Amino acid sequence: MKKLTTILFLFFTILIVAQNPWTKDKGDLFINLSYTTISDYSELFGYPDYTISGSITDQTYQIYGEYGFTNKTSLVFNIPFKSIDNNEIVNPCLVAPCPESSNEKSSFGNVSLGIKHQLYNKGWVVAAQLISEINTGSYDENTGIRTGYDAFTFTPQLLAGKSFGKTFFQSQIGFDIKTNNYSNNFKIGGEFGGKVSKNIWLIGYIDVVKSFEDGNVNLPSNNLLTGLYINNQEYGAYGLKGILQFYDIGITAGFGSAFFGNNVPKKTAFSFGIFNTF
């Protein structure tokens, strides 16, 4: 079971609310505040699997939003704030003299902005989405802690979904196109869910990201020792999430696991959030 408990922390919280083809009504604002944690991991998926230096706890505090620009077009944004600890390194410095270090870094991750436009809505709903992820992460050369990719990422996707009364299905397919000589990715996924009571939704999902291995970015050796936001990260993830909703406000909770991965932690991620539509 240990080899089946993982998910890439960069994507998990976004899966709580994003990747759906439905757009907001004009003037409506949807906000989701969430917290995601992966605690005390030291082993990563690879070919073969490998152990990193130290034991890392990764926490993400995130604001995700959608605003109805028109009835068919929504503006999308995501602002992650990362708090990462490497708990078991005695002296993380690769350079001398060694400055005082707490083995912890708190900083913004990769902030993203985008647009989603509905293309079709007759039974099935189809939309196109373009997300631009900005190079707003930071890096500590002494600890090797990185809070985001040292790159801009552009993600075009095609989204499709359908409601069946008390159940729904939605899926997405697209690419991550990265700058700074990082490898690009292919991504595909879907989810199915339904109402289990008047106010509770239960949703299962699967999400696959595969690297094209077409980049050879030269990252610092200290960064490679931690495995944080390095090249050719990929995974096949599955998970479960629940939503408790009262009118426009609601609470989300979920976890994720995986059946394969590369350069991602072998540990379960848990996420909690609260949302509202204004």
C-alpha angles and dihedrals in degrees: 000000000000091000090053097054110089146093133175106259093211091070108028102087093044088058089063092071112000137073095061125125097222116105128208122255115260110284096011118128122203118196128185121186113194145171125208127186138185109184131208103337125164104164127078134191113252145133087298110007113252144193123243128216110273130347117289130208113192122194127180127193109193143185115201122181145173125196124194104234089172131349089269102034128063130185113223130202138172127190115188124188114196131207111186127178127189099200108185107045112112097192114008097179122117092181133058138263089041115221120218109279133186095196086236133103129187117189144123118290124211107316113212135204128184153146133241122197127189112231102177137013115175107118092315117055118216125186139171120223134189119191123187115201112203126219094246099129122108138217135214110208093198098055100026090232113150122183098194144359115290088232147068114255126202116196119190113186141175113218128195134177146156135201119222099188105267094012135052142187128206135172142178140199129187150111140268109222110193134192130213092056096292115146118262122237140220114215135188134164149142144194139208126199147153148182114282093179139357095287106016129088123189118199133184123195145182124203129181128191118181125184120227087211089221098131132075104190113176107231126183115268091238090058091051089054091061097039091219113153094337127155128288097022110169139157148168107225137183130181152148131246135180133206126203106195134185110181107300097348127073149156126235132199132172150149135209139209135176145221096206140003148160127218092353128114121269095225137097118261121214125198135189130182150161126218141186139179118224 
